[in-house]
Amino acid sequence: AAWPDARFILTTRDPERWYASLHKHFRSLGLGMLQQQVYGTTDLDCKERIVSVYQTHIAEVRTHFADRPGKLLEIDLTAGDGWEAICDFLGKPVPKGPFPRLNARTK
């Protein structure tokens, strides 16, 4: 590994909610070419393929760090993870104020 002491923060979320957000984002920006390179399809309605790539990525990151305890932090910002988990992982003090949430969907 090029950086054996590197730490990695993996953000995850419910695959259904992730797909809905990605679908809306790519449709609004017309990112078909980027989608083809990342997900292997320009068909945004190919949900199974796109979600599979997302889940495979998460599994590969977990596998990569399986024998490197303390180097991977997995957080779900939609579940309320934020400053505390990140700052503890990095050994930094928790900032005052709320964790920034841009483009958060209102319920």
C-alpha positions in Angstrom: 0.0 0.0 0.0 1.2 3.5 -0.9 0.0 5.0 2.4 -0.2 2.2 5.0 -1.0 4.6 7.9 -3.8 6.4 6.0 -7.3 6.5 7.5 -10.4 6.3 5.4 -13.9 7.6 6.1 -16.6 5.6 4.2 -20.0 7.3 4.1 -22.9 4.9 3.6 -26.6 5.2 3.5 -29.6 3.0 2.8 -29.2 1.8 -0.8 -32.8 2.7 -1.7 -32.4 6.3 -0.5 -29.0 6.6 -2.0 -30.3 5.5 -5.4 -33.2 7.9 -5.3 -30.8 10.8 -4.5 -28.4 9.7 -7.3 -31.2 9.3 -9.8 -32.5 12.8 -9.1 -29.0 14.4 -9.2 -27.9 12.7 -12.4 -31.2 13.5 -14.2 -31.0 17.1 -13.2 -27.5 17.6 -14.4 -27.6 15.3 -17.5 -24.5 13.3 -16.4 -25.0 10.3 -18.7 -21.3 10.0 -19.7 -20.1 10.1 -16.1 -22.8 7.5 -15.2 -21.6 5.2 -18.0 -18.0 5.3 -16.7 -18.9 4.8 -13.0 -21.9 2.4 -13.3 -21.4 0.8 -16.7 -24.8 2.0 -18.0 -26.4 5.3 -19.1 -29.8 3.9 -18.2 -30.7 5.6 -14.9 -33.6 3.2 -14.6 -31.2 0.3 -14.4 -31.6 0.4 -10.6 -30.4 -3.1 -9.9 -27.0 -2.6 -11.7 -26.4 0.8 -10.1 -27.3 -0.3 -6.6 -25.1 -3.4 -7.1 -22.1 -1.3 -8.0 -22.7 0.9 -4.9 -22.9 -2.2 -2.6 -19.9 -3.8 -4.2 -17.9 -0.6 -3.6 -18.8 -0.7 0.1 -17.9 -4.3 0.4 -14.6 -3.8 -1.3 -13.6 -0.9 1.0 -14.6 -3.0 4.1 -12.5 -6.0 2.8 -9.5 -3.7 2.0 -9.5 -2.4 5.6 -10.5 -5.7 7.3 -6.9 -6.4 8.5 -6.2 -2.7 9.4 -8.1 -2.0 12.6 -8.7 1.6 13.4 -8.0 2.8 9.9 -11.6 2.8 8.6 -14.5 4.8 9.9 -17.9 3.9 8.4 -20.6 6.5 9.0 -24.1 7.1 7.9 -24.8 10.9 7.9 -28.5 10.3 7.3 -28.7 8.3 10.5 -27.2 11.2 12.5 -23.5 10.3 12.5 -21.4 13.5 12.4 -18.9 15.5 14.4 -18.5 13.1 17.3 -17.7 10.0 15.2 -15.4 11.9 12.8 -13.5 13.9 15.4 -13.0 10.8 17.6 -11.6 8.9 14.7 -9.3 11.7 13.8 -8.3 12.6 17.4 -9.6 16.1 17.0 -11.9 18.2 19.2 -15.6 18.4 18.3 -16.4 21.8 16.8 -19.1 24.0 18.2 -22.2 24.2 16.2 -24.2 21.6 14.2 -22.7 19.3 11.6 -23.2 20.9 8.1 -25.8 19.1 6.0 -26.1 20.4 2.5 -28.9 19.2 0.2 -30.5 17.3 3.1 -34.0 16.2 2.0 -36.7 17.6 4.1 -39.2 15.1 5.5 
